[in-house]
């Protein structure tokens, strides 16, 4: 029996950011993000897809919006 993560852990427009949940023996990894600067959002399941999601967020969204 697995508990669903609390809804306040998911990123929203009011609380933008990145959430990653590691997989277990019976579940796959999950990830979500909402960018506070441009409003982009995405969701991924599975190790490879979550890794790509994190790379996209760090390269193009979140803190990278202030970089030049």
Buried (B, 14 or more C-beta within 10 A) or exposed (E): EEEEEEEEEBBEEEEBBBBBBEEEEEEBBBBBBBBBEEEBBBBBBBEEBBBBBBEBBEEEBBEEEEEE
